[in-house]
Amino acid sequence: MDNKLILDIIGYIGSAFVLASFLMATVKKLRIINSIGSIVTIVYGVLIQAFPTVLMNACLLIINIYYLVKMFRYKEEFHIIETKIDDGSVKFFLNHNKDDISVFFPEFSDTATDINYTRLIYCQNKIVGLCVGRRDGDTLAIYLDYTIKEYRDYSVGKYLFAALPNEGINTIELTQRTKHHYQYLIKMGFVRDGDRFIKRMK
């Protein structure tokens, strides 16, 4: 393998990371992947002595690092608000995100008669998530656990599930309907039991 081919491969890898970064759902992931692309491109620019490319990507890297440090230092404040499934804010949220919700929960219906648990999750003054289900004693069967794309970094789920024991909920059940939700459930500590996923707090 000659040197020119190796340099081309390095350049293509850097470009691929930069392009892939714009496919990330969250700004944090975008900046991390973009930073990796900038580092690879800086190496490529130094090797081929393309110093304008090095300078541009060095500036991008500094900008990304600056904002990533701010993101990791910033503690998002979430709040869980008890509400009803027929509340106007809930209806608007469901309608506004209906296409994305149908990907993860294609069988969800807000007209199910046994729904008795509805919680909106706010970050500052913005609704970022919704949990809907049926509570029976200390067990919650979740029908919908949805977070908007910008906050899909597990932080909303971690906050929600950490708060549920304060409501006296010790067991969470969820019937897996799509593969899109599988990774999230495993990350949140759910264990598969047949066609269900179960998380026990104690």
C-alpha positions in Angstrom: 0.0 0.0 0.0 1.6 3.3 -1.1 1.7 6.4 1.0 -0.7 8.3 -1.3 -3.4 5.7 -0.7 -2.8 5.7 3.0 -3.2 9.5 3.1 -6.4 9.3 1.0 -7.8 6.8 3.4 -7.1 9.0 6.4 -8.7 11.9 4.6 -11.8 9.9 3.8 -12.1 8.7 7.4 -12.0 12.2 8.7 -14.6 13.3 6.2 -16.8 10.4 7.1 -16.8 11.3 10.8 -17.6 14.9 10.0 -20.5 13.9 7.8 -21.7 11.2 10.3 -21.8 13.8 13.0 -24.7 15.6 11.3 -26.8 12.5 11.6 -26.6 12.4 15.4 -29.9 13.0 17.2 -28.4 15.0 20.0 -26.1 18.0 20.0 -23.7 16.3 22.4 -23.2 13.3 20.1 -22.9 15.6 17.1 -20.0 17.5 18.8 -18.2 14.4 19.9 -18.3 12.7 16.5 -17.5 16.0 14.8 -14.5 16.4 17.1 -13.1 13.0 16.2 -13.5 13.9 12.5 -11.7 17.2 13.1 -8.8 15.4 14.8 -8.4 12.9 12.0 -8.6 15.7 9.4 -6.0 17.7 11.3 -3.6 14.7 11.1 -4.4 14.4 7.4 -3.8 18.1 6.8 -0.5 18.0 8.6 0.7 15.0 6.6 -0.2 16.6 3.2 0.9 20.0 4.5 -2.6 21.6 3.8 -2.3 24.1 6.6 -5.6 26.0 5.8 -7.4 22.7 6.4 -5.4 22.2 9.6 -6.3 25.7 10.9 -10.0 25.3 10.1 -10.4 22.0 11.8 -8.3 23.1 14.8 -10.8 26.0 15.2 -13.7 23.6 14.9 -12.1 21.3 17.5 -11.6 24.1 19.9 -15.2 25.3 19.5 -16.5 21.7 20.0 -14.4 21.2 23.1 -15.6 24.5 24.5 -19.3 23.6 24.1 -18.8 20.0 25.3 -17.2 21.2 28.5 -20.2 23.4 29.1 -22.6 20.6 28.3 -20.9 18.2 30.7 -20.8 20.8 33.5 -24.4 21.9 33.0 -26.8 19.9 35.0 -30.2 19.7 33.3 -33.1 20.1 35.7 -36.0 17.8 35.0 -39.4 17.9 36.6 -42.2 15.3 36.5 -45.7 16.7 36.4 -48.7 14.5 37.2 -51.5 15.0 34.7 -54.3 13.2 32.8 -54.2 11.5 29.4 -56.9 13.9 28.2 -55.0 17.0 29.3 -54.5 19.6 26.6 -50.7 19.6 26.9 -50.6 15.8 26.6 -52.9 15.8 23.6 -50.8 18.5 21.9 -47.5 16.6 22.7 -48.9 13.3 21.4 -50.2 14.9 18.2 -47.0 16.9 17.6 -44.8 13.8 17.9 -47.2 11.2 16.6 -45.1 10.0 13.6 -42.0 9.4 15.8 -44.0 7.9 18.6 -45.5 5.4 16.1 -42.0 4.1 15.3 -41.3 3.1 18.9 -44.9 2.4 20.1 -47.0 1.5 17.0 -49.8 0.0 19.1 -50.1 2.8 21.6 -53.5 4.4 21.9 -54.4 7.3 24.2 -58.0 6.1 24.2 -57.2 2.9 26.2 -59.7 2.8 29.0 -57.3 1.4 31.7 -54.8 4.2 31.6 -54.5 5.7 35.1 -51.0 7.0 35.1 -49.8 10.0 33.0 -46.7 12.0 33.6 -45.1 14.8 31.6 -41.4 15.3 32.0 -40.1 18.9 31.7 -36.6 20.3 31.2 -36.8 23.9 32.4 -40.1 25.0 30.7 -40.0 22.5 27.8 -41.9 19.2 27.6 -39.2 16.6 26.7 -40.9 13.3 27.6 -44.2 11.6 28.4 -44.9 8.4 30.4 -48.3 6.7 30.2 -49.4 3.5 31.7 -51.5 1.6 34.2 -50.6 1.5 37.8 -51.7 -1.4 40.0 -50.4 -1.0 43.5 -46.6 -0.8 43.4 -46.4 -2.0 39.8 -46.5 0.2 36.8 -47.2 -1.2 33.3 -45.9 1.3 30.8 -47.8 1.8 27.6 -45.7 4.8 26.4 -42.3 6.0 27.5 -41.4 8.6 24.9 -38.6 11.2 24.8 -38.1 13.8 22.1 -35.1 13.3 19.8 -33.0 16.2 21.3 -33.0 14.5 24.7 -32.5 10.9 23.7 -29.3 10.5 25.6 -30.9 8.4 28.4 -30.9 11.3 30.9 -34.7 11.6 30.9 -35.2 7.9 31.4 -32.7 7.8 34.2 -34.4 10.7 35.9 -37.9 9.2 35.5 -37.0 5.7 36.8 -35.0 7.1 39.7 -38.1 9.2 40.7 -40.7 6.4 40.5 -39.9 4.8 43.9 -40.8 8.1 45.5 -44.3 7.5 44.2 -44.3 4.0 45.7 -43.6 2.2 42.4 -41.2 -0.7 42.8 -41.8 -2.7 39.6 -42.0 -1.5 36.0 -43.3 -3.7 33.2 -43.2 -3.0 29.5 -44.2 -5.1 26.6 -41.6 -4.9 23.9 -43.3 -4.1 20.5 -40.4 -2.8 18.4 -36.7 -3.5 18.2 -36.1 0.3 18.2 -36.7 0.5 22.0 -34.6 -2.6 22.9 -31.3 -0.9 23.5 -32.8 1.8 25.7 -34.6 -0.8 27.9 -31.4 -2.8 28.5 -29.5 0.5 29.2 -32.1 1.4 31.8 -31.7 -1.9 33.6 -34.8 -3.8 32.3 -34.6 -7.6 32.1 -36.4 -9.6 29.4 -39.1 -12.0 30.6 -40.8 -13.5 27.6 -42.4 -10.8 25.6 -42.1 -8.3 28.5 -39.3 -6.3 30.0 -39.2 -5.9 33.8 -37.3 -3.5 36.0 -37.4 -3.9 39.8 -36.4 -1.1 42.0 -35.6 -3.2 45.0 
